[in-house]
Amino acid sequence: MASILIVEDEAKMRRLLELSLGEEGYVTHSAGDAETGIKILSRETIDLVITDLRLPGMGGLEFLHAIKKSTARLPVVVMTAYGTVESAVEAMKQGAGDYVLKPFALAEMLMVVRKELAANQLVEENRSLREALGQRYEYDNIVARSERMQAVLAMVERVAPTNTTVLLGGESGVGKDLIARAIHEHSHRASGPFIKINATAIPENLLESELFGYEKGAFSGATGSKQGKFELADKGTMFLDEIGDVPPATQVKLLRVLQEREFERLGGTKTLKVDVRLVAATNRDLRAALEDGTFREDLYYRLNVVAIDVPPLRDHREDIPALVDFFLKRFAKDNKQPLRAVTPAAVKMLMDFSWPGNVRELQNIIERAITLSAHETLEVSDFHLDGASPRSSSSSSAGAASLGALAPLLPEGKTLEEWEHEIIREALTRANGNKSQAARALGLSRNALRYRLSTMGAPDNSEDES
């Protein structure tokens, strides 16, 4: 069983955790301060650390930094009081896997420990993923011949049997809903419901009632009570698409469901418990949403336990011939028509296209070609490609020329990220370390500057500045 280090200065709490984890079969080591914890880490094999943020001597954040410096892959769970949630979020930004608010139920701590150990095992297994890709993964309704898509399915294979929250990223039309369903169907929840909801398809003022349900009289027109999607998904999986567009008020209730597995219906007072695995998806950059304040930091770190990025079709073009064959067979079966073929020239044209709408656009193009063409074999003229132009040698050379023209904008030998960090440091130097003045000079809000500093690993002094 896993070996767990408990760092907690309160003796009763430390002993309670030792007994509870020991009963679950875990091997425990304990320390009353961070310095003793570091000594234990140096001589024992530890699989997970549970630490309070308020410790005598070396503080919790400093202890976390020391852990990550010496053992980068060791998962850490932090404990904190309700009044210091911001510190817990900061700890997660610094590398902690999760946090638990005091006072907490031992069952909640055990759930978090199991989740973190399972997630860390996934990371370790995935470390040798590229070498192990000799195994081919096959999933219904998913075409994945390319190395990029095989890597996605390999992650699905590893994460599906767990209860870990998954965040799917990728452009619109890449098939995130198919990946979410594959995770569900290969989990122990496969016999339970798979509930899908798209945050952008529901008006903002109705999304909360759609997710959590409502009681009679909760609002005008609520003539009866109604179950929400979370109740319907109990013992199953909830797929929440476009989570980046969930309004702030609903984000708060969503965070509570992820933390405590409970909520109240709109207009209700009864607390409802649910057992739901959440798979979320977005085509937005959630880190940018964090920076501009439209997405909660604590919710982001709760969601981003295991992230799977589904690549755009242009990055795995070698799958296009198999996708074409898949859609041809599907439409022939659905419409009870003879199976069509596609000429090599047409397949080459499809492979050279940029596909801004990804797999969904390819599916629509093929369906239109089958519907409108009278030929038994589909030719180049049967496919009408809208939007971006196909790749060609002229466009490639033009792109190369434009990239060459942009190159002198950056100092030689520097990346864009390095150049941005240098500009930020220069602004802080000129402002004598005053973040508010530096932010104004850079045209940023102070929070935006603090976010950029956190990505640079710079310490954040929270004193007021004018």
N, C-alpha and C positions, 0 to 999 in steps of 0.2 A: 504493500500500500504506500501511498504518497507520504512524504515526510514534510511536516508543516512547522514553521517557526512562528511563534506568537510573541509579539513585542508589545507589552502593555504594562504601564506603571501601577495600575490598580490591581492588587493581588487577588481580590475576589473575582474580578472579571477574568483575569488571566487563568485562574484555576477552573472557572466555569467553562471556558473555552477548551482547556486541556481535557476535561472530563467528557465534554460533548463530542469533541473530535475523536477522542480515544475510543468512545463507544462505537463510532462509525468505522473503526479499524485503522484510522490514520496514526502515524507515528508523530508525536509532538515534541517540540523543544520550545522552551520559553525563556524570556528575558524581560527584566523590568526597565531597561533603557536601551537606546540604540547602540551605544558602545558595546554592550554585552552581546547584542544581536549580531553585530559585525564579527565579533570573535567566534560566535557559533557558526556563522556562515563560512568562516575561513577553515573550519575543521570538520564540518558535517555536510553531508549531501542533502540539500533542502530543495523541495519541489515547489513550495509556495510560501509566501510570507504574509501574515496578517499583522498589521501594525496600527497603533493609534497615531493620530497626527500630533497630539499634544504629549510630548515626552520630556522628562527632565534631561538637561544637558542638550545633546544633539536633537534638534526637532525632527518631526516626521518627514517633512519635505527634504531636509538635508540627508536624512537616512535613506530616503527613496533614491536620491541622486547617487549616494554612495553604492547602493545595491546595483543600480543600472550601470554604473561605471565599471563595476567588477564582474557582474553577471547579467549581461544585457537581456537575456531571455527569461529571467526568473519572474513569474507572475506575482503581483503584489495586490492585496486587498487592504484598503485603508478603512479605519473606523473613525467616525467624527460625530460631534454633537450637531443638533439641528441648526444651531446658530453659525456654524462654520462650513456650510455647504460649499461656499465659494472656494475654500481651501481644498476641499475634496475634489472639486472640478480641476483646480490647479494641479493637484496631485495626479489626476488622470492625464492631464496634458503633459506632465513630466514622465509618464510611463506606467502609472498604476493601472491595473486592469479593471478595477471596480471599487465602489465604496459602499459602506453600510452605515446608516444613520443610527446613532444611539438615542434612546434605548432601542434594541432590536430583539426580535424573537430568534432563538437559536436555530429554528428551522430555516429562517431567512439566511442566516450566515452559512449554514450547511449547503443551501441551494447555490449561493454565490461561489462557495469553495468548489463545489462539483463543476460548476460552469467554467470557472477559470482554469481548473486542471484539465478539463476536456478541451477548452480552446487552446491551451498551451500544447497539448498533445497534437492537435491539428497542425499547429505551426511547425512543430518538430517533424511531423510526418511529411509536411509539404516541402520541407527543406530540400529533400532529395527528389522532388516531384519530376524535374526534367529528366533525370536519369531513369526514372521509373515509368516514363511514358511509353515504353515498349508495350504496356498493357493498353488495349483500346477500350474506351468506355462507350457503351451504346445505350441510348435512352430513346424511348418512344417519342416521335414527333420532333426530335432534335437532330439536325444534321451537323456532325462534328468530325470531319476527316482531318482538319488542319491541326497543327500543334497548338495554336492559340485556343481553339475551342476544346481540344482535349484537356488542356490545362484547366479550363473552366469546369468541365465535367469531373475532373479529378478532385477539385475542391468540393463539388456537390457530393461526390462519393464519400468524402471524409466528414463533411459537416452534417449531412442528412440524418445520421443515426443519433445525433445529439439534440439537446433542447436549446442550443445556442442561437441567439438572435443573429440574423444575417442581413447585411445591407448590400443590395445589388446596385451597382452603378453602370452607366452606359447610356448612349444616345437613344433617342426615341426610335422604336422599330427594330431593336437588336434582338428582342426575344426574352426580355427579363421575366415576363409572365410565365414563359415555358420553363425557365430555370427555377422559378419559385415553385411551380407545380411539381417539377422533378424532385426538389428537396422534400416536399410534402409526401410524395408517393413512395419515396425510399426511406421514410422515417417510420418510427413506431407509431406515429399518428395517422398513418395512411388510411386506416379504417374510419377515422374521424373526418369532420367537415373541412373543406378548403374554401375559405371565404375570401373573395377578392373585392377590393374597393379602391377606386381611383379618386384621390383627393381633389383633382382638378375637374372631375365630372360632376361634382356636387356643389351647389352654392355654399359659400363660406358660412352663412348663417344656419345652414341645415346639416353641416358636416358633423358637428358634435352630437346631435340627436341621432344621426345615422350610425355613428360609431358606438354610442353608449346607450341608445334607446331613450324613451321618455315615458313619463307617467301622465295619466289623464289630467288635463288642465294645466300642463306645464307651459303651454303657450296657446295663442288663439288658433283654434282648429284641432287641438289635441283632444279629440272626443273619447279616446281610450288610451290604454298603455300599449307600448310597442317595444319589442326586444331590439337591442342594437346588434351591430355586427360582431362585437366581442362576445356577447352571450351566445350568438349563433355559432361562433367558432370554438366554443368550449370543447376541450379534449382534441382539438384539431389545430389547424394553421390559419393564421390571418395574413393575407398578402395585401399590404398597404402601398399602393403605387403612388408615385409623385409625392413622397412624404415631405419634400422640401417646400411644398405649397400649403402645408397644414398651418392654419392661423395660430398665432401665439397662445391664445386662450385654450385651444384644443391641445396644443403641445404639452401644457401643464398636466392635463388629465391623462394624456398618453404616457407621460413620464411616470405617473403614479401607477398605471397598470403594469408597466415594465418593472417597476421597483417592488410593488406590493401585491400585484395580481388582484387588485380590487378597484372598484369604482361605484358610483351611484348613477342611476338614470337621471336624465334631465328632469328637474322638478321633483325628484324622489329623495328620500332620506335613508332608505335601506341600502346597506353596503352589500354589493354582490361580489362573490369570489369567482374567478375564472382560471382555467388552466389552458392558456393559449400560447403557441409558439408564433412569434412575429417575424415575418420576412418583409422587409421594407425595400423600396426601390426609388431611385431618383435619377433624372437626367441633368440635374443641377449640380453645381459645385457647392456642396454643403459647407466647405471651409470658407468660401466667399460669403455665404449666408451668415456664418458665425461672425465674420468680420463686420458685416453691415448691420448686425443685430436682429436679423429676421428669423434666426433659428437659435434655439437654446443650446448652450454649450453642454449642460448636463444631459439633455436628451440625445445630443449627437454622440457622446461617449457611451451612452447606454445602447445606442443602436449599432455603433461601429465596432462590434465585438469581432465578427468575421466579415470582412469586406470582399466581395467578388465583383470584379469589373468585367462586364461582357463587352468584347471588342466590337467596333463597327465593322460592317461587311467589307469595307475597303481594306481592312487590315487582315482579312482571311479570305481573300479572293479565291484561293484554291478550293474552297467549299462550294463555289457557285455552280459548277457542273452537277454536283450531287444534289444541291438545292433545286436546280432546274428539274432534274429527274424526279425528285420527291414531289414537287408541286404538279408536274405533269400527271403522275400516277394518281395523286389525290383528286385532281379535277376530273380525270377520266372516270374514276370510281364514283365520285359524287354525282356526276351528270350522266352516268351510264353511257359514256361515249368511248370510241376506240382510243387507245393510247397513241398520242402524237409523238413525233420525234422532232429534234431541233438540229439544224445543219451546223457543222463545225464553225462556219463563219459567224453564225448568229451567237453561238456559245462564246466565241472569242470576243465579239462585240459586248456581250453582257459582262464578261470578265474585265473588260477595259473601262467599263462605266464606273463613275465615282460613287454611285448609290448614296445620295444624301439621306434618303429615307430608309436605308438599310434593308434587312430581310423583308420587312413588311412591303416596301416598295417593289422589290423583286417579285414577291408573290402577286401583287396587284398587276404588274406588267405582264406576267405570264398568263394570268387569268384573262386579261383583256385580249391578249394575242390569240388565245384558244377560242374565245367567244367570237371574235371578229374575223378570224382567218378561215378561208375555205380549203386551205392546203392541208394535206395529210402530214407534211413535214413543214415545220415553222421555219421561215427564212428571216434574213435580216430585215426585210421590209415589213414583216409582221409585228415587229417590236417598235413601239413609239416611246422613246426615252425622253422624259421631261427633265427640266431643271439643269443640273450640272452637265457639262459636256464630257464625252469620253476622253480618256487619256490619249495623248498622241505625242509623237516626238517633238512637234512644234511647241505644244503646251508645256512639255517637260523642260525643253530648253528655255522657254520663256520664264518658267518658274525658277529655274536655276539662275537665270540672269537677274531676276528680281531679288532672289536671296543674296546673290553676290553684291547687289547694290546696297542691301541693308547691312551687310557685315561690318562696314566701318563705323556704324552707330555704336558698337560696343568696343571698349578698349581691347587691344589684342591680348588673347590668353584669358579673358574673363567671360564667365557665363552671365546670363541676365540676372540670376539670383545673386551672384557674388557682387555684381555692379549695384543692385538695389541695396544690399546690405552695406556696401561702402558709402552710398549716398546717405543712408539713415545714420550711420556712425558720424559722418561729417556734419549732418544737421544737428545731432546731439552735441557735438563738440562746439559748434558755433553758438548753441543755446546754453552752453555751460551745464549740460545735463538736464535742462528743464524740458520735460516731455511735452508740455502744452505748447511752449514756444516752438519746439522742433516740429511738432505736428502741424502747426499753422504754417511754418515755412515750407513744409512738404505738401501742403494742401490736403492733409488727412485729418480725420477726427482723432481725438486722443485715444479712444478705444481701438481704432484701426492701427494706430502706431503701436499700442501695447500688444496687439495680436501679432504684428510683424516681428516685434522684439521677442515674443515668446517662441516664434518659429526659428529665431536665430539662437535661442538658448540663452538670451540675455536676462539677468535678474530684473524683477519688476518691483521697484520701491513704491509703496502705495501712499506716500505722503502727498498732501494736497499741493498743487502747483497752479499758479495763476499766469 
